[in-house]
């Protein structure tokens, strides 16, 4: 994502807003520190509520998910105390 400084944002605001409306959001920074993020109103906004369970029935988690790769980890740390 593109970051522009405050001066550039003021100078090219029309162009930047048009790009954001077309799906290319940008960040405005003051003194090199990000201050605001400009996104199109119809885009997904960070921090917006997310639907839980929307993939229900479409994916499955293996029964041994929490143990996957444990053999490799055990071998990596053999003899470490």
Phi, psi and omega per residue, in radians:
X1 nan 2.416 -3.076
X2 -1.338 2.445 3.049
X3 -2.041 2.282 3.125
X4 -2.158 2.629 3.095
X5 -1.438 2.913 -3.060
X6 -0.996 -0.762 -3.121
X7 -1.085 -0.809 3.128
X8 -1.100 -0.670 3.130
X9 -1.105 -0.729 3.123
X10 -1.178 -0.690 -3.090
X11 -1.216 -0.661 -3.033
X12 -2.067 0.553 -3.038
X13 -0.994 -0.787 -3.116
X14 -1.035 -0.818 -3.138
X15 -1.129 -0.750 -3.122
X16 -1.157 -0.728 3.123
X17 -1.147 -0.686 3.095
X18 -1.078 -0.717 3.119
X19 -1.152 -0.721 3.118
X20 -1.106 -0.689 3.112
X21 -1.128 -0.485 3.111
X22 -1.511 0.142 3.071
X23 1.720 0.239 3.136
X24 -2.007 1.395 -3.095
X25 -1.152 2.816 3.124
X26 -2.522 2.892 -3.141
X27 -2.025 2.394 3.050
X28 -1.778 2.262 -3.117
X29 -2.015 2.578 3.051
X30 -2.088 2.132 -3.107
X31 0.986 0.624 3.087
X32 1.442 -0.043 -3.136
X33 -1.842 2.223 3.130
X34 -1.010 2.350 -3.107
X35 -2.032 -0.884 -3.112
X36 -2.415 2.720 3.059
X37 -2.016 2.249 -3.133
X38 -1.847 2.080 3.130
X39 -2.307 2.784 3.081
X40 -1.170 2.558 -3.130
X41 -1.063 -0.553 -3.094
X42 -1.550 0.067 3.131
X43 -1.529 2.854 3.076
X44 -1.211 2.214 -3.078
X45 -1.720 2.382 3.083
X46 -1.065 2.405 -3.139
X47 1.560 -0.108 3.102
X48 -1.221 2.611 3.133
X49 -1.025 2.446 3.118
X50 -1.898 2.521 3.105
X51 -1.353 2.267 3.064
X52 -1.685 2.544 3.101
X53 1.399 0.202 -3.092
X54 -1.248 -0.244 3.077
X55 -1.827 0.238 -3.123
X56 -0.984 2.232 -3.136
X57 1.492 -0.180 -3.125
X58 -1.720 -0.425 3.123
X59 -2.256 2.809 3.075
X60 -2.393 2.561 3.128
X61 -1.840 2.208 -3.135
X62 -1.045 2.605 3.140
X63 -1.058 -0.546 -3.104
X64 -1.684 0.419 -3.074
X65 -0.937 -0.763 -3.097
X66 -1.294 -0.150 3.107
X67 -1.947 -0.009 -3.112
X68 -1.055 2.254 3.118
X69 1.435 -0.004 -3.098
X70 -1.128 -0.545 3.103
X71 -1.073 -0.759 3.123
X72 -1.137 -0.717 3.122
X73 -1.127 -0.718 3.112
X74 -1.049 -0.746 3.131
X75 -1.151 -0.639 -3.121
X76 -1.139 -0.547 -3.042
X77 -1.910 0.276 3.073
X78 -1.099 2.325 3.092
X79 1.438 -0.041 3.114
X80 -1.540 2.272 3.134
X81 -2.207 nan nan
